Amino acid sequence: MLDPELLERITARRAELDDLEAQLTEQLTKVRSERDELAVAERVLERVSEEIAGERGSASPSPGQVAGRAVMLVPHRGPETQETMLPPAYQRILNVVREAGGPVTARQVGETLGVDVSVKSKLEPLRGKLLRLTDRGWLRKQPDGRFTTRL
């Protein structure tokens, strides 16, 4: 004869394990779904990165038009891109940052170049050039806003 208390304990434990199995099955389904999403995201990222690299590799500096004047755009830094391809003003900025020997602010670059740094409207175009050099891979901007050369 079976002990009714023991049968009740077995039944309760079986119910607990059934609940746990259902939870784990649901969790496993979510993990597999997220893993599949990450695999898709990784493939998309690789494809987009290849496209961007191809565009950058084929992009050569070309003159643009600003107020009817031909101006040279700042090219992306790459293995074939020489610093001499930059407009002279940008080359001077790079030299100032390089010669500083450490991170510099836009104000420090402006002072070295002879810009009136007390007037914000004269400093902002310089800051724009520093950011353009950063965006194109010539400089690196630190979290505190100072600029350094790329290694």
N, C-alpha and C positions, 0 to 999 in steps of 0.2 A: 504494500500500500504506500502511495506517495504522500509525502508531507505537504499539506495545503499551503503552509507558510513558505516552504521552499519553492513550490510551484509559483507562488505569487512573486517571490523575489526574482526568479528566472524570467518570468513574463515582464516584470518591470525593467530588468536589465536589458532584455531583448528590445523593448520599446525605446530605451535610451540609446542603444546602439543603432537602431533604425533611424532615429532622429539625427544622430551624429553622422551616419552614412549619408543622409539626405543633405546635411549641411556641407559635408566634404565634397559631395558630388557637385553641388551648386558652386562651391568655391573653386573646384577644379575647372568647371566650365568657364568661369570668369577669368581664371588665369590663362587658360588656352586661348580665349578670345582676345585678351590683352596682348598675349605673345604674338598672335596673328596680326593684330593691328600694328605692333612694333615692327614686325617684319615688313609690312607694307610701307610704313613710314620710312624705314631704312632704305628700301628700294627707291622710293620717291626722292629722298635726300641725295642718294648717290647719283641719280639721273640728273637732278637739278644742279648738283655740284659740277658734274661733267659738262653740262650746258654752259654754266657760268664760266668755268675754266676755259672752255672753247671760245666763248665770246671775248674773254679777257686776252686770250692768246692771239686772237685775230684782230683785236682792237689796236689800231695804231694811232698815234696822235694825229689829229686832223684839225685844221683850223675851223673855228666856229665864227659866228657873227654876233657881235654885241654892238648895238647902236650903229650899225652899218660898217663897223671896223672888223677886220679879220683878227681874231685872237687865237692863240694856241691853247687848246685844252690841256689840262694836266693829265698825263697818261698814267695808267696803272703801273705800279712797279712790277717788273718781271725780269726773267733771266736776260732777255735781249734789250730791255729798256735801260738806257744809260741816263745818268743824272743830267747830262748835257742836253737831253731832249726836253727838259723842263724850261719854262720861261725864266729869264734871268732873275726876276724878283723871287721866284720860288727857289732858285738855286741859292740866292743870298740867305733866304730863310733857313734852308737846310744847313748851310755853312754855320750860321749863328748857333743853331741847336747843337750841331756836332761839336763846335769849338767850346761850348759851355761846359762840356765834360760831365754833365748830369742833367736831370730834369729841369726844365725852364717853363716859366709862365709866358703867356702872350705878352704881358707887360714887359718882362725882361727882354724878350726878343725885340719888341718895339723900341725900347730904350737903346739897344745896341744898333738898331737900324736907323735911329734918329727920328722915329715917329713921336709926335707929341702925345704921350700916353696920358696926359692929364685930361684930354678930351676923348670921351668915350667913342664918339662918332669916327675918330681917327684910328682907334684901336680895334674896332669891330671888323673892318675889312681885313686886317692882319690876322685876327682870330679866325675868320672865314678861310683864309689861305692855309693856316695851320691845320684846320679841320679837313680841308680838301686834301692836303698832303697825307693826313692820317687816313682818310677814307680810301685813298689810292694806294696805300701801303708804304709810303715813304717815311712816315713818322708813326710813333705810337703815343697814344694819349693815356696817361695814367688816371686812375680813379679820382685823384685829387685835382685833375684838370691840367696838370703840367705835361709837357711834351718832351719826348726823347727820341733819339734815332732808333731805327730798327736794327737788330743784331744781324 
